[in-house]
């Protein structure tokens, strides 16, 4: 009885995570490439690092600390300081450099 219930909960959890990643998360990251110009990611913006190889609930959240504009003055790569991870034992800050295509903007900094 309990094993079947546990399996059902695991199945529903996996279905929810897959739909959240494929359907909802994509709505946060609008693809305006080639059709409209959009604002560059700025220092201080809160982002979610997309990674298809990571288990559910494991995507780290971070703050953009540095931007790397290209020759046409568009930001294509950023440095991110991770502020929230699943690993509670990790106390030192982690920094990553990622292309903007692998980020989902959660909150924009307005100055």
C-alpha positions in Angstrom: 0.0 0.0 0.0 2.6 2.6 1.1 5.1 1.6 -1.6 2.5 2.1 -4.3 1.5 5.5 -2.9 5.2 6.5 -2.7 5.7 5.5 -6.3 2.7 7.5 -7.4 4.0 10.6 -5.5 7.4 10.2 -7.2 5.8 9.9 -10.6 3.6 13.0 -10.1 6.6 14.9 -8.8 8.6 14.0 -11.9 5.7 15.0 -14.2 5.4 18.3 -12.4 9.1 19.0 -12.6 9.3 18.2 -16.3 6.3 20.3 -17.2 7.6 23.2 -15.1 11.0 23.1 -16.8 9.6 22.6 -20.4 6.5 24.7 -20.3 6.6 27.4 -17.6 10.3 28.1 -17.4 10.3 28.8 -21.1 7.7 31.5 -20.8 10.0 33.4 -18.4 12.7 33.4 -21.1 11.1 35.0 -24.2 13.0 34.4 -27.4 13.1 37.8 -29.1 16.2 36.9 -31.0 16.2 38.3 -34.6 12.9 40.1 -34.1 13.3 42.7 -31.5 16.0 44.3 -29.4 15.9 43.6 -25.7 17.6 45.0 -22.7 21.0 43.5 -21.8 21.4 41.6 -18.6 22.9 44.0 -16.0 25.1 43.6 -12.9 22.8 42.9 -9.9 20.1 41.0 -11.9 18.9 37.8 -10.3 19.1 34.8 -12.6 18.5 31.0 -12.6 21.1 28.9 -14.2 19.6 26.5 -16.7 21.0 23.0 -16.9 19.3 20.0 -18.4 21.6 17.6 -16.7 20.8 18.6 -13.2 18.0 16.9 -11.1 14.9 18.8 -10.3 15.1 21.5 -7.6 18.8 21.7 -8.1 19.1 24.7 -10.4 21.2 27.3 -8.7 20.1 30.9 -8.3 22.6 33.7 -8.6 23.3 37.4 -9.0 25.1 38.8 -12.0 28.4 40.3 -10.8 30.1 41.1 -14.1 29.0 41.4 -17.7 31.1 40.8 -20.8 29.8 42.8 -23.8 30.8 41.8 -27.3 32.0 44.0 -30.1 28.4 45.1 -31.0 27.8 46.1 -27.3 25.5 43.2 -26.5 26.0 41.2 -23.4 26.6 37.6 -24.4 28.4 36.2 -21.3 28.2 37.0 -17.6 29.8 36.1 -14.3 27.4 34.9 -11.7 27.8 34.6 -7.9 25.6 31.7 -6.6 23.5 32.8 -3.7 21.3 29.7 -3.3 22.0 26.0 -3.9 20.6 22.8 -2.6 23.9 21.9 -0.8 23.5 23.4 2.7 27.1 22.5 3.6 28.6 24.8 0.9 29.3 28.1 2.7 31.8 29.7 0.4 30.5 31.7 -2.6 30.8 30.1 -6.0 31.3 32.1 -9.2 30.5 30.9 -12.7 30.8 32.4 -16.2 27.9 31.4 -18.4 26.4 32.6 -21.7 23.2 34.5 -21.4 21.4 31.7 -23.4 21.8 29.4 -20.3 20.2 31.9 -17.9 16.6 32.7 -17.0 16.1 36.3 -15.7 14.1 36.2 -12.5 14.4 39.8 -11.3 15.9 42.9 -12.9 17.8 45.5 -11.0 16.6 49.0 -11.7 18.9 51.9 -10.9 
